Amino acid sequence: MPRFPGRFNCAGVSGSLIRRSRAGRPLRLLFVAAFLAGNAAADGDRSDELLALVHTQDRAVETVGFRLATANAALCPPAWNEGFSVHTLEQYGPDYRANATKLFGLGTGVGILAVAAGSPAAAAGLREGDVLVRIDGMTLPAAQKHPAASDFTRTAAAQQLIARAFADGAASLVLDRKRTEQEVAVRATPACKSIFQTVPETSVNGEADGLYVQVSTELVALAQSNDELAALLAHELAHNVLGHRQVLDRLHVDRGLLAPVGRNARLIRETEAEADRLSIHLMARAGFAPNAAITFWERVREATRGSPGSTTHPRWVARLQSMRIECDRIASSPDHAALPPDLLAKLPKTPAPD
């Protein structure tokens, strides 16, 4: 998966928890080694099980992310969300490509990885396992020689082409379904601009760069309901809604080696606090239970042994308290969709009234 300079981390620390098989072997650690580096699995041929595990997360992240992004469209500059994600064989490690082909029907084309429930893509009849051949007459990037390790380049190029096609809110898709071409029209829904993705890795980590929202499989695994998953995705989406990357760029804030130092740490910490608060409102506006954020982040705190991460993040006590305050504010307000004036003022563009 792609990596971004100046990323924003949810927990900001590496997690020690690893999902384990019944035999006690560390499944996700093996999966990450093979999936990202392309090495053979040390636990026998478990790639079908591991791919299915992450695919379940892909589907949940796509569905919950779609709901958050579309329900909060009024807070963001105009953008669209069609409700599906794609993948290519190259993004899987070489030792996982055979099972990716078997499980997903994935060959040389650009496959439909996940379709969000209730989305325009679902209404148009897109299915997981379809192959996207053309979109608005544009041919999807062709497969080249398969790389020696996982490579996200062609998937990213396909995402860019899809975004270009849906720039006006609608697109015509030609799909290959069981060797039969079908053409479907999809009219997207207004949304906050963000592409939601899971990243197979053992760290407890989430990132946002203004376009992508990426969350690690290990962090997603800590969510025990869609409401809790919404808490995680809403925090990262809040960074994008508030334009935090652009804000820190304008202020010349170093997010590299000097991030934990002085002014850099203080300003990054302020963006994290804002994202915590706004995430509660994004959840509520999308119909998720805001209090699930408290439960989820308390579980993350336990999983990371209470570490606050670094000086770039508020301490856990302060983070949880600020979220509780916003939950109480929403519960006591006659207008549950209204944002606090200070957060409303932070939006890059004044939103239209709901």
C-alpha positions as CSV (number, residue, x, y, z in Angstrom):
1,M,0.0,0.0,0.0
2,P,1.2,3.6,-0.5
3,R,2.8,5.5,2.2
4,F,2.5,9.2,2.8
5,P,4.9,11.9,4.1
6,G,3.5,13.7,7.1
7,R,1.1,11.0,8.1
8,F,-1.2,11.3,11.0
9,N,-1.2,8.3,13.4
10,C,-4.2,7.3,15.5
11,A,-2.4,5.7,18.3
12,G,1.1,6.6,17.3
13,V,2.7,3.4,18.6
14,S,3.4,-0.1,17.5
15,G,1.0,-2.7,18.9
16,S,2.2,-5.9,20.6
17,L,-1.0,-7.8,19.8
18,I,-1.0,-10.4,17.0
19,R,-4.1,-12.3,15.9
20,R,-3.3,-16.0,16.5
21,S,-4.4,-19.3,15.0
22,R,-5.9,-22.0,17.1
23,A,-2.4,-23.6,17.3
24,G,-1.1,-20.3,18.7
25,R,1.0,-19.4,15.7
26,P,1.1,-15.7,14.8
27,L,-1.1,-15.5,11.7
28,R,-0.9,-11.8,11.0
29,L,2.9,-11.6,11.4
30,L,3.3,-14.4,8.8
31,F,0.8,-12.7,6.6
32,V,2.5,-9.4,6.7
33,A,5.8,-10.9,5.9
34,A,4.4,-12.7,2.9
35,F,1.9,-10.1,1.8
36,L,4.2,-7.1,1.9
37,A,7.6,-8.6,1.3
38,G,6.5,-11.5,-0.9
39,N,8.2,-14.3,1.2
40,A,6.8,-17.8,1.5
41,A,4.5,-18.4,4.4
42,A,6.2,-20.1,7.3
43,D,3.0,-21.7,8.6
44,G,2.2,-23.8,5.6
45,D,-0.2,-22.6,2.9
46,R,-2.5,-20.4,4.9
47,S,-2.8,-17.7,2.4
48,D,-6.4,-18.4,1.5
49,E,-7.4,-18.0,5.2
50,L,-5.4,-14.9,5.6
51,L,-6.6,-13.3,2.4
52,A,-10.2,-14.0,3.4
53,L,-9.5,-12.4,6.8
54,V,-8.3,-9.2,5.4
55,H,-11.0,-9.2,2.7
56,T,-13.6,-9.2,5.5
57,Q,-12.0,-6.1,6.9
58,D,-11.8,-4.5,3.4
59,R,-15.5,-4.9,3.0
60,A,-16.3,-3.5,6.5
61,V,-14.0,-0.5,6.0
62,E,-15.5,0.3,2.6
63,T,-19.0,0.1,3.9
64,V,-18.5,2.1,7.1
65,G,-16.2,4.6,5.4
66,F,-18.8,5.2,2.7
67,R,-21.4,5.9,5.3
68,L,-19.2,8.4,7.1
69,A,-18.1,10.2,4.0
70,T,-21.5,10.6,2.5
71,A,-23.4,11.5,5.7
72,N,-20.9,14.4,6.3
73,A,-20.8,15.7,2.7
74,A,-22.2,19.1,3.8
75,L,-19.0,19.7,5.8
76,C,-16.6,19.2,2.8
77,P,-15.8,20.7,-0.6
78,P,-17.8,19.0,-3.3
79,A,-16.7,15.5,-4.1
80,W,-18.3,12.1,-4.9
81,N,-18.2,8.5,-3.6
82,E,-19.5,5.6,-5.7
83,G,-19.0,3.0,-3.0
84,F,-16.5,0.4,-4.4
85,S,-12.8,-0.3,-4.2
86,V,-10.5,-2.1,-6.6
87,H,-7.3,-4.2,-6.4
88,T,-4.8,-5.8,-8.7
89,L,-2.7,-9.0,-8.5
90,E,0.5,-7.0,-8.2
91,Q,-0.4,-5.6,-4.8
92,Y,-0.2,-9.1,-3.3
93,G,3.1,-10.9,-2.5
94,P,4.2,-13.5,-5.1
95,D,3.4,-16.4,-2.8
96,Y,-0.1,-15.1,-2.3
97,R,-1.0,-14.4,-6.0
98,A,-2.2,-17.9,-6.8
99,N,-4.7,-17.9,-3.9
100,A,-5.7,-14.3,-4.7
101,T,-6.6,-15.5,-8.1
102,K,-8.6,-18.4,-6.7
103,L,-10.4,-16.4,-4.0
104,F,-11.1,-13.2,-5.9
105,G,-11.1,-14.4,-9.5
106,L,-8.3,-11.9,-9.9
107,G,-6.1,-12.2,-13.1
108,T,-4.5,-9.6,-15.2
109,G,-7.4,-7.1,-14.8
110,V,-8.5,-4.6,-12.2
111,G,-10.9,-6.4,-9.9
112,I,-13.7,-5.1,-7.8
113,L,-12.4,-5.8,-4.2
114,A,-15.3,-4.5,-2.1
115,V,-18.7,-2.9,-2.6
116,A,-20.2,-0.8,0.2
117,A,-23.6,-1.9,1.3
118,G,-26.2,0.7,0.4
119,S,-23.9,2.4,-2.1
120,P,-24.6,3.5,-5.7
121,A,-22.3,0.7,-6.8
122,A,-24.4,-1.9,-4.9
123,A,-27.6,-0.4,-6.4
124,A,-26.1,-0.6,-9.9
125,G,-25.3,-4.3,-9.4
126,L,-21.5,-4.3,-9.0
127,R,-20.2,-7.4,-7.4
128,E,-17.0,-8.4,-5.7
129,G,-15.1,-10.4,-8.2
130,D,-16.2,-8.4,-11.3
131,V,-13.3,-7.1,-13.4
132,L,-13.4,-3.4,-14.4
133,V,-12.5,-3.2,-18.1
134,R,-13.4,0.3,-19.1
135,I,-14.8,3.4,-17.4
136,D,-16.3,6.2,-19.4
137,G,-14.6,4.8,-22.4
138,M,-11.1,4.8,-20.7
139,T,-9.2,1.5,-20.5
140,L,-7.9,0.5,-17.1
141,P,-4.1,0.2,-16.7
142,A,-2.8,-3.0,-18.2
143,A,-0.8,-5.6,-16.2
144,Q,2.9,-5.5,-16.7
145,K,5.5,-8.1,-15.7
146,H,4.6,-9.1,-12.1
147,P,7.0,-7.6,-9.7
148,A,9.2,-9.6,-7.3
149,A,7.3,-8.1,-4.3
150,S,3.9,-6.5,-3.7
151,D,3.5,-3.3,-5.7
152,F,0.5,-0.9,-5.4
153,T,1.4,1.2,-8.4
154,R,-1.2,-0.1,-10.8
155,T,-4.0,-0.1,-8.2
156,A,-3.2,3.5,-7.5
157,A,-3.3,4.3,-11.2
158,A,-6.7,2.6,-11.5
159,Q,-8.0,4.6,-8.5
160,Q,-6.9,7.8,-10.2
161,L,-8.7,6.9,-13.4
162,I,-11.9,6.0,-11.5
163,A,-11.7,9.4,-9.7
164,R,-11.3,11.2,-13.0
165,A,-14.4,9.4,-14.4
166,F,-16.5,10.2,-11.4
167,A,-15.4,13.9,-11.3
168,D,-18.9,14.9,-12.6
169,G,-20.7,12.4,-10.3
170,A,-21.5,9.7,-12.8
171,A,-19.7,7.1,-14.9
172,S,-20.4,4.2,-17.3
173,L,-18.6,1.0,-16.3
174,V,-17.9,-1.9,-18.5
175,L,-17.4,-5.1,-16.4
176,D,-16.2,-8.5,-17.2
177,R,-18.3,-11.0,-15.2
178,K,-17.5,-14.6,-15.8
179,R,-16.1,-13.8,-19.3
180,T,-19.3,-11.8,-20.3
181,E,-19.1,-8.0,-20.6
182,Q,-21.8,-5.9,-19.0
183,E,-22.2,-2.2,-19.0
184,V,-23.6,-0.4,-15.9
185,A,-24.2,3.2,-15.1
186,V,-23.3,4.4,-11.6
187,R,-24.3,7.8,-10.2
188,A,-22.2,8.6,-7.2
189,T,-23.3,10.2,-4.0
190,P,-21.9,13.6,-2.7
191,A,-19.2,12.8,0.0
192,C,-16.1,14.0,1.7
193,K,-13.2,13.1,-0.5
194,S,-11.4,10.1,1.0
195,I,-10.4,6.6,-0.2
196,F,-10.6,4.1,2.7
197,Q,-8.1,1.2,2.8
198,T,-6.9,-1.5,5.1
199,V,-3.1,-2.0,5.3
200,P,-1.9,-5.5,6.3
201,E,0.6,-4.9,9.1
202,T,1.1,-5.7,12.8
203,S,1.4,-2.1,14.0
204,V,-1.6,-0.4,15.6
205,N,-1.7,2.5,13.2
206,G,-3.9,4.7,11.1
207,E,-3.0,7.4,8.6
208,A,-4.6,10.2,6.6
209,D,-3.1,12.5,3.9
210,G,-6.0,14.5,2.6
211,L,-7.1,11.9,0.1
212,Y,-6.5,8.4,1.7
213,V,-7.6,7.0,5.0
214,Q,-5.5,4.0,5.8
215,V,-5.9,1.8,8.9
216,S,-3.8,-1.3,9.8
217,T,-5.4,-4.7,10.0
218,E,-4.2,-4.9,13.6
219,L,-6.0,-1.8,14.5
220,V,-9.2,-2.7,12.7
221,A,-9.1,-6.1,14.5
222,L,-9.6,-4.2,17.8
223,A,-13.0,-2.9,16.7
224,Q,-15.8,-5.2,17.8
225,S,-18.7,-3.5,16.0
226,N,-19.4,-1.2,13.1
227,D,-19.8,1.6,15.6
228,E,-16.3,1.0,16.9
229,L,-14.9,0.8,13.4
230,A,-16.6,4.1,12.7
231,A,-14.8,5.6,15.6
232,L,-11.4,4.6,14.1
233,L,-12.3,5.7,10.5
234,A,-14.0,8.9,11.7
235,H,-10.8,10.1,13.5
236,E,-8.8,9.7,10.3
237,L,-11.5,11.2,8.2
238,A,-11.6,14.2,10.5
239,H,-8.0,14.9,9.6
240,N,-9.0,15.1,6.0
241,V,-12.2,17.1,6.6
242,L,-10.2,19.6,8.6
243,G,-7.5,19.8,6.0
244,H,-4.8,19.1,8.6
245,R,-2.1,18.2,6.1
246,Q,-2.5,21.5,4.3
247,V,-2.7,23.4,7.6
248,L,0.6,21.9,8.9
249,D,2.2,22.5,5.5
250,R,1.3,26.2,5.6
251,L,2.8,26.4,9.1
252,H,6.0,24.6,7.9
253,V,5.6,21.9,10.6
254,D,8.1,19.1,10.3
255,R,6.3,15.7,10.6
256,G,9.5,13.7,10.2
257,L,12.3,13.3,12.7
258,L,11.7,16.6,14.3
259,A,7.9,16.0,14.8
260,P,8.2,15.2,18.5
261,V,10.1,18.4,19.2
262,G,8.8,21.8,20.4
263,R,6.5,23.8,18.1
264,N,6.2,20.8,15.7
265,A,4.8,18.5,18.5
266,R,2.5,21.2,19.9
267,L,0.9,22.0,16.5
268,I,0.5,18.3,15.5
269,R,-0.9,17.6,19.0
270,E,-3.6,20.3,18.4
271,T,-4.6,18.6,15.1
272,E,-5.0,15.3,16.9
273,A,-7.2,16.8,19.6
274,E,-9.4,18.4,16.9
275,A,-9.7,15.1,15.0
276,D,-10.7,13.4,18.3
277,R,-13.5,15.9,18.9
278,L,-14.8,16.1,15.3
279,S,-14.8,12.3,14.9
280,I,-17.6,12.1,17.5
281,H,-19.7,14.5,15.5
282,L,-18.9,12.7,12.2
283,M,-20.1,9.4,13.8
284,A,-23.3,10.9,15.1
285,R,-24.2,12.6,11.8
286,A,-23.8,9.2,10.1
287,G,-26.0,7.4,12.6
288,F,-23.3,5.6,14.6
289,A,-23.3,5.5,18.4
290,P,-20.8,8.2,19.5
291,N,-20.1,6.5,22.8
292,A,-18.6,3.6,20.9
293,A,-15.6,5.8,20.4
294,I,-14.9,5.7,24.1
295,T,-15.1,1.9,24.2
296,F,-12.9,1.5,21.2
297,W,-10.1,3.9,22.2
298,E,-10.1,2.5,25.7
299,R,-9.4,-0.9,24.1
300,V,-6.7,0.6,22.0
301,R,-5.1,2.2,25.1
302,E,-5.2,-1.2,26.8
303,A,-3.7,-2.9,23.7
304,T,-0.9,-0.4,23.5
305,R,-0.3,-0.7,27.3
306,G,-1.5,2.8,28.0
307,S,1.2,4.5,25.9
308,P,0.1,7.9,24.6
309,G,2.3,7.4,21.6
310,S,4.5,10.5,21.7
311,T,4.5,14.2,22.4
312,T,2.5,14.6,19.1
313,H,-0.6,13.1,20.7
314,P,-2.6,14.2,23.8
315,R,-2.4,11.9,26.7
316,W,-5.1,9.2,26.9
317,V,-6.9,10.8,29.8
318,A,-7.2,14.1,27.9
319,R,-8.2,12.4,24.7
320,L,-11.0,10.3,26.2
321,Q,-12.3,13.2,28.3
322,S,-12.5,15.4,25.2
323,M,-14.5,12.7,23.4
324,R,-16.8,12.2,26.4
325,I,-17.5,16.0,26.4
326,E,-18.5,15.9,22.7
327,C,-20.7,12.8,23.3
328,D,-22.5,14.7,26.1
329,R,-22.8,17.8,24.0
330,I,-24.5,15.8,21.2
331,A,-26.8,14.0,23.7
332,S,-28.0,17.3,25.3
333,S,-28.3,19.3,22.0
334,P,-31.7,19.6,20.3
335,D,-29.8,19.7,17.0
336,H,-27.6,16.6,17.0
337,A,-26.0,17.6,13.7
338,A,-24.7,21.0,14.8
339,L,-21.0,21.3,15.2
340,P,-19.5,23.4,18.1
341,P,-18.7,26.9,16.7
342,D,-14.9,26.5,17.2
343,L,-14.8,23.2,15.2
344,L,-17.1,24.7,12.5
345,A,-14.6,27.6,12.2
346,K,-11.8,25.2,11.6
347,L,-13.4,23.7,8.4
348,P,-11.4,24.8,5.3
349,K,-14.6,25.8,3.6
350,T,-17.7,27.0,5.3
351,P,-20.2,24.2,4.7
352,A,-23.7,24.6,3.3
353,P,-26.5,24.3,5.8
354,D,-27.8,20.7,6.3
